[in-house]
Amino acid sequence: MTESDVSEPDPTEGNAGGQPASRSKLYQEITGVGGRARDALLVPALAVITALLIGGIIIALSDVDNLRLFRTDPLEAMNETISTVWGAYRSMFVGAFGSINAISETLFAATPLILAGLAVAVGFQAGLFNIGAEGQIIIGGMAALYVGFTFDLPGIVLIPMCLAAAIVGGGFWAGIAGMLRAKTGAHEVITTIMLNFIALYLTQWLLKTTVFQQPGRSDPISKPINEGAQLPYLFGSEYRVTIGFLIAIAAAVLVQALMYRSTIGFEFRAVGANADAARYAGMNIVFLTVAVMFTSGALAGLAGANQIMSLPPYQGSTAFSGGIGFDAIALALLGRSKPYGVVWAGILFGALAAGGREMQGVERIPIDLVEVIQALIIVFIAAPALIRSIYRIKTADTSAVQITTGWSA
Amino acid sequence: MTVTETTSTSYASTKVRLTPEERRERVLGGVYFALAAFVFVFFALDPSSADDATFNLSLGQDRFDLSWTFEPRLIAIIVAVSFVVIGILQLAVGFGRWTNMVLGFSMLLFVIAFLGWAAGGQAFSLVGMLSSMVVLSIPITCGGLTGLMCERVAVINIGIEGQLLSAAFVGTIVGSSVGTWGGLVGAMAIGALLGFVLAVLVIKYQVDQIIAGVVINIFALGLTSFLSTRVLGPNPQFNSPGRFSTIAIPVLEDIPVIGPMFFQGNIFLYGSLILVFALHYGLFYTRWGLRSRAVGEHPKAADTVGINVYRVRYRNVTLAGLIAGFGGAALTLGSTGRFEENMTAGVGFIGLAAMIAGRWRPFGVLGAALVFGFARAMQQKLGILGTPIPSEFLAMAPYILTIVVVAGLVGRARPPAADGQPYVKE
């Protein structure tokens, strides 16, 4: 029961209801989800909407004072509930799309999400579940940080150096899990989670060593990176979005080319579709497993570099990863593990993050709600039958997604 | 590639390539020599090892007052020599089926040398550390048993972390309103509910099992953090459930060392120990256990003889949730007495590693959980001694240990044959 969209011809192509086949092809290229627009977008769209609705119920139920009000004045309490939920989502929308600055904030938040989402997506396509993006973000970010404050060079040289360090750092950290998987069979889900914790403690220690720590500080805060390593702003310094966003888009294009236009990408996907068949076909599973994890970790490392290089005060702290590695899992699933799908999902999650901050600031509703909404989105994406039974709709895609493998495989 | 076979005792001496077991024996031989060198260089040669160390073997209120004073250097040298001997034996003749026993014994030797070195010139409460090892292993044991019950019916449960966290949270809120026993019931109920949700997702909707578990984790972390900020923050009266008190077992509590470890605990300690015995009996000596294992090993065969595979899976995964709920309650109602965001910090995953290391057997889970508990206790207690090792590295120890365990230094374990595969009735 593995997902087998690798070599399968698109079943909906050619009978796309009067539409020219080229248009559906173009659509598939743009979104990376394949098939007709209705089938491709209906379930994700309904998943997002349903998750937001349930999020609204959670907001209402967690308002303790208002629940007490229901006993004395139910009408007023009902009004209050509706205005709280409405206010929460309105401020979320305003914070995400309400102004140029809001859009800049959305893209700013989307940048590391897209990179980390691509990391998880590459793993999924090769049948590996990289839950360790968080740790790889940390290690990649620390590597970029080290290069960034050690060398004082112009940006044109220093920025690529920092990015390369992040790629090597993140790739190495994920490569450990890949090597363990390939050589000993240790499941990457457990090893990558453990590597997350190890990365976290390693960073806490590193940030207190004289190499990293900002002189004169006793808390774990690093020296700032040199000016040359700071990513330039995309729309001028009044908007926070940097060229990091362009790097993320470029990474998506590169991953698309790697996975669908190169031999090694084909081998990655072949291993994911059926590892036994790939081995029988003479592919080097050990090398491919490590290479997939390295690629995945490298992308996560870039997300970490972005966290250091595009966020004033350009310093490392213990929390610079900010849980992006976990959001990335939901993101990769929402984007169906396709690079361009991940870009759109990343922008949506960036909007949720930017809007969530506005919601927390204005309406005093904790931003953790965004995590809940994201978890609900994954459930509905991973179990499309749930959505179909809620809304009583029919879609072409009826199979549930089986991506990962058990301990013994 | 030239591979010599002289050191291996395996029957497969005609093969050129090493079997995994042979390779493991060689790696282990190397590990022993490395340990010997490490112990000698860092523990025996360290000047602080010349000062006597004292291990206190009893707590203040105990009936017997015991302690052990020794020179750490001597112990370190003895341990290093033992490692050399064990390493030579390992490479020359191998230990066969005793390999893991010897490995466990070696770990113990290493820990003694390490603690002696760390305690050089000071007194150190060994029993205090061992009893906190037991306390810290309780949620790990419960997590491991939850995973075990699920995987014996071929459902991989990655969501244990989320079950523990939710149970800790619900236990706190309910416990604050209606008392600790009510909190425990609430915690177990939420554990079972999440178990049931997992079962529905993976059995009815055939969601990828690992993704379903991850969803439960993200959902639990997000929702408990959200509610913790929104409800517990402004209403601190909901975050003070009180704790279960200690129940000392008469007579047994006076046994030196063992007494303070196992017989001066609260209901969570006794409950989790009873669960280990009960699950062992249930799995291997009852009809329920036989049916469960059949469903995990060969669901089709089980179906053929009339066992309802789906029902067995639903029931076991949901019941396993009760154990997770019990373990989650232990985190709040059994120890800290208050809920904190993400307070599980990977305990659920460590429980899974304990399950793998314990080879899907209840007593194996308990043993592995105690080892993990020891690693966590060491981090807490060694801070007091002021070792030159940064506390961050001690904090990493349980996680590194988990990787070593799943990477198979303790040997490759065989999971239930159908583990992780959805069953589709034809």
Interface residues (C-beta under 8 A of the other chain):
Chain A: M1 I58 S62 D63 V64 F129 I131 L180 T184 G185 A186 H187 V189 I190 T191 I193 M194 L195 F197 I198 Y201 L202 Q204 W205 F326 I329 A330 L333 I365 P366 D368 L369 V370 E371 V372 Q374 A375 L376 I378 V379 A382 A383 A385 L386 A400 V401 Q402 I403 T404 T405 G406 W407 S408 A409
Chain B: I156 I158 L201 Y205 Q206 V207 D208 Q209 I210 I211 A212 V214 V215 I218 F219 L221 G222 L223 S225 F226 L227 T229 R230 V231 P234 N235 A345 G346 F349 L352 A353 I356 P390 E392 F393 A395 M396 Y399 I400 T402 I403 V406 A407 G408 R412 R414 P415 D419 G420 Q421 P422
